[in-house]
């Protein structure tokens, strides 16, 4: 079975909701900003860091930003 793809990500307040193409929530994260997403990754801003998650909600990268 293939992992679901990210179809959209919506930030409401400090919460980012990540959805598949059927409108099901894949995962939820807390953030200071939504930097972007692809079908397989989501990148958010949290304090002075950019955190990247895969489409299963696992953090796969962290980078310091200003």
Residue pairs with C-beta under 8 A, 6 or more apart in sequence:
3 55
3 56
4 20
4 21
4 24
4 26
4 55
5 20
5 21
5 39
5 40
5 55
6 18
6 19
6 20
6 26
6 37
6 38
6 39
6 40
6 41
6 42
6 55
7 19
7 20
7 21
7 39
8 18
8 19
8 37
9 16
9 17
9 18
9 19
9 34
9 37
9 42
10 16
10 17
10 19
11 17
11 31
11 33
11 34
14 30
14 31
14 32
15 28
15 29
15 30
15 31
16 28
16 29
16 30
16 31
16 34
16 42
16 44
17 25
17 28
18 25
18 26
18 27
18 28
18 29
18 37
18 42
18 53
18 57
19 25
19 26
20 26
26 55
26 56
26 57
27 53
27 56
27 57
29 42
29 44
29 51
29 53
29 57
30 46
31 44
31 45
31 46
31 51
32 44
32 45
32 46
32 47
33 44
33 45
34 42
34 44
34 45
35 43
35 44
35 45
35 50
36 42
36 43
37 43
39 55
40 54
40 55
41 52
41 53
41 54
41 55
41 60
42 52
42 53
42 55
43 50
43 51
43 52
43 53
44 50
44 51
44 53
45 51
45 65
48 64
48 65
48 66
49 62
49 63
49 64
49 65
50 61
50 62
50 63
50 64
50 65
51 59
51 61
51 62
52 59
52 60
52 61
52 62
52 63
53 59
53 60
54 60
